[in-house]
Amino acid sequence: MHHASIRTANIHRAIAFYELLGFVVNERFTTGYTLACWMEGLGGRIELIQIPQPKPAPDAFNDEHYVGYYHLSFDLTQMVLDLSTWLVVLKERFSSAITEQPEQLQPLRVLLEPEQQMIGDRIYEVAFIADADGLPLEFIRQL
């Protein structure tokens, strides 16, 4: 896959959010009428596109009747020892960054604290957070 594209209400807030997750902007451009960029990190590439006059995103995580793209998932198996510790460090990183950039960042919103799930014949640790626009992001680690 080349990239996953995310529409955002404020590209500067979204960039600040994803940078705290470990992404780095590697290309800035416009898509005709609006700002966009590619960011790389956590083993993948995302494209952020700022949407003029944005509408709120549907609540894909909590609406059990929602149909459509649900979330991006990042495999942290080779990067962290456990999701609970990783999430504590991430929350602290966000808290510190908010004092430096209060206009760009909000407290990290956890949608699902780390828990174990059996998927097929494997056990995974799974957690969800919301991005700058409230979109769900999954972080998974094979045990």
KAGI-V781123 format. One record per residue. N is the residue number from 1. SS is DSSP state (a for helix, b for strand, c for the rest). NEAR is the number of other ideal C-beta (glycine too) atoms within 8 Angstrom. D_LAST is the distance of its C-alpha to the last C-alpha in Angstrom with 2 decimals. Layout:
# KAGI-V781123
n: (N	N)
ss: (SS	SS)
near: (NEAR	NEAR)
d_last: (D_LAST	D_LAST)
This chain:
# KAGI-V781123
n: (1	2	3	4	5	6	7	8	9	10	11	12	13	14	15	16	17	18	19	20	21	22	23	24	25	26	27	28	29	30	31	32	33	34	35	36	37	38	39	40	41	42	43	44	45	46	47	48	49	50	51	52	53	54	55	56	57	58	59	60	61	62	63	64	65	66	67	68	69	70	71	72	73	74	75	76	77	78	79	80	81	82	83	84	85	86	87	88	89	90	91	92	93	94	95	96	97	98	99	100	101	102	103	104	105	106	107	108	109	110	111	112	113	114	115	116	117	118	119	120	121	122	123	124	125	126	127	128	129	130	131	132	133	134	135	136	137	138	139	140	141	142	143)
ss: (c	c	c	b	b	b	b	b	c	c	a	a	a	a	a	a	a	a	a	a	a	c	c	b	b	b	b	b	b	b	c	c	c	c	b	b	b	b	b	b	b	c	c	b	b	b	b	b	b	b	c	c	c	c	c	c	c	c	c	c	c	c	c	c	c	c	c	c	c	c	c	b	b	b	b	c	c	c	c	c	c	c	a	a	a	a	a	a	a	a	a	a	a	a	a	a	a	a	a	a	c	c	c	c	c	c	c	c	b	b	b	b	b	b	b	b	b	b	b	c	c	b	b	b	b	b	b	b	b	b	c	c	c	c	c	b	b	b	b	b	b	b	c)
near: (4	3	9	9	7	13	8	14	7	8	12	7	12	15	12	13	11	14	11	11	10	7	11	8	10	7	6	6	6	7	7	4	5	10	8	13	12	11	15	8	10	9	5	11	10	13	12	13	13	13	9	6	4	9	4	5	8	7	8	12	9	4	8	4	4	9	3	6	4	6	11	9	8	11	9	12	7	4	5	8	4	9	13	8	9	12	14	8	8	12	10	8	9	12	9	8	11	11	6	6	8	7	3	7	12	6	6	8	8	11	8	8	7	10	8	8	8	7	6	4	2	8	9	12	14	14	13	13	13	11	12	12	11	9	10	12	13	11	14	12	13	9	7)
d_last: (25.10	27.53	26.70	26.12	29.19	29.31	32.66	33.25	36.12	36.23	34.89	35.38	33.23	30.52	30.64	30.42	27.34	25.45	26.62	24.87	21.57	22.38	24.45	27.84	30.90	32.03	34.79	37.03	39.35	41.17	40.88	44.54	44.93	41.89	39.55	36.32	33.88	30.94	28.08	25.32	22.00	18.22	18.74	21.34	24.84	26.26	29.92	31.42	34.77	36.96	38.70	42.21	43.01	39.44	38.81	35.90	32.77	31.95	29.30	26.73	24.05	26.31	28.86	27.74	30.65	29.85	29.87	28.94	26.35	23.70	21.39	19.94	16.19	14.79	11.57	10.81	7.86	10.74	12.67	11.21	9.50	8.91	10.67	13.11	14.66	14.77	16.54	18.94	19.90	20.41	22.62	24.60	25.04	26.45	28.68	30.15	30.71	32.46	35.13	35.84	35.68	36.38	37.94	34.92	31.94	31.01	28.53	24.93	24.52	21.19	21.10	17.91	16.31	12.51	11.40	8.82	9.94	10.09	11.22	12.92	11.30	7.60	5.66	5.44	6.82	10.35	13.59	17.06	20.03	23.55	25.22	28.84	30.23	27.91	25.88	22.26	19.50	15.85	13.03	9.62	6.34	3.80	0.00)
